[in-house]
Amino acid sequence: MSWERTRLSTDGAAAYYRGDEARMMFAKEHLELIETTHFHLFITPVIVLTVGHLFLMSAWSRRWKGVVVTSAFAYAALDVAKPWLVRYVAADFGLLAPVNSALFGATMLLCILVPLYEIWFLKVDVTTRPH
């Protein structure tokens, strides 16, 4: 959906949230932003919590696990704040659209693919692994 609405570009995000007279797009009103924020504030942390817990059971070091899971929650928070920043602060925050989407997507993929790889392909000697 983001691709269709903004083309994942700074200008596209600014036009989508702030409006664009040339393309006959109206600026998003605060009630529309509240509705979007309400949904994302509920579902996004639940998804990050679920995949984050799976990732925390991986064989990666405690430090990297913390970095990845913290990053995922930070990108989720930016994803929720992005429409408000673009609409009411500055159109330049439209840069968050492609950058944050790419970073959030990559982090979520990492949280999903690492545990799947370790479950299916990683061979660990359970007798030598600390409990």
C-alpha positions in Angstrom: 0.0 0.0 0.0 2.8 2.4 0.8 4.2 2.0 -2.8 0.8 2.8 -4.3 0.3 5.9 -2.1 3.8 7.4 -1.8 6.0 5.5 -4.3 8.3 5.3 -1.2 9.7 8.7 -1.9 10.1 11.9 0.1 7.9 13.9 -2.2 5.3 11.2 -2.4 5.0 10.9 1.4 4.8 14.7 1.7 2.1 14.9 -1.0 0.1 12.0 0.6 0.1 13.5 4.1 0.2 17.2 3.4 -1.8 17.2 0.2 -1.0 18.2 -3.4 -3.2 20.6 -5.4 -1.7 19.6 -8.7 -2.6 15.9 -8.1 -5.9 16.8 -6.4 -4.8 15.2 -3.1 -6.2 16.5 0.1 -4.1 16.8 3.3 -4.8 14.2 5.9 -6.9 15.5 8.7 -6.0 14.8 12.3 -8.9 12.2 12.7 -7.5 10.2 9.8 -4.1 10.3 11.4 -5.5 9.3 14.8 -7.3 6.3 13.1 -4.1 5.1 11.4 -2.0 5.7 14.6 -4.6 3.8 16.7 -4.3 0.7 14.6 -0.5 0.9 14.2 0.0 1.5 18.0 -1.8 -1.8 18.7 -0.7 -4.2 16.0 3.0 -3.1 15.3 4.3 -3.7 18.9 2.5 -7.0 19.0 4.2 -8.2 15.8 7.6 -6.8 16.9 7.2 -8.5 20.3 6.4 -11.8 18.7 9.2 -11.9 16.3 11.6 -10.3 18.8 11.0 -13.1 21.3 11.7 -15.7 18.6 14.9 -13.8 17.7 15.9 -13.6 21.4 16.0 -17.4 21.5 18.6 -17.4 18.7 22.3 -18.2 19.1 23.4 -14.6 18.5 25.2 -12.8 21.3 23.2 -11.0 23.9 24.6 -7.7 22.7 23.5 -8.1 19.1 20.1 -9.4 20.2 19.6 -6.2 22.2 20.7 -4.1 19.3 18.4 -5.8 16.8 15.3 -5.9 19.0 15.8 -2.3 20.2 16.2 -1.2 16.6 13.0 -2.9 15.7 11.0 -1.1 18.4 12.7 2.2 17.4 11.8 1.8 13.8 8.2 0.9 14.8 8.0 4.1 16.9 9.2 6.1 13.9 6.7 4.4 11.7 3.9 5.5 14.0 5.3 9.0 14.3 6.1 9.5 10.6 2.6 10.6 9.4 2.4 13.2 12.2 5.9 14.5 11.5 5.3 14.8 7.8 1.9 16.4 8.2 2.4 18.9 11.0 6.2 19.5 11.4 8.0 19.5 8.0 7.6 17.9 4.6 11.3 16.9 4.8 10.3 14.2 7.3 8.9 12.4 4.2 12.5 11.1 3.9 11.5 8.8 6.8 9.1 6.9 4.4 11.6 5.0 2.3 14.5 4.9 4.8 12.4 3.8 7.8 10.5 1.3 5.7 13.7 -0.3 4.5 15.3 -0.4 7.9 12.2 -1.7 9.6 11.6 -4.3 6.9 15.2 -5.5 7.1 15.2 -5.7 10.9 11.9 -7.7 10.8 13.3 -10.0 8.2 16.3 -10.6 10.3 14.2 -11.4 13.4 12.2 -13.9 11.3 14.9 -15.5 9.1 17.6 -16.0 11.8 15.4 -18.2 14.0 14.1 -20.1 11.0 17.7 -20.8 9.8 18.7 -21.9 13.3 15.7 -24.2 13.6 16.1 -25.8 10.2 19.8 -25.8 9.4 22.0 -25.0 12.3 23.4 -28.1 14.0 24.2 -27.5 17.7 25.6 -30.0 20.1 23.2 -29.7 23.0 25.5 -31.4 25.4 28.1 -28.6 25.3 25.7 -25.7 25.1 25.1 -23.9 28.4 21.6 -23.9 29.7 
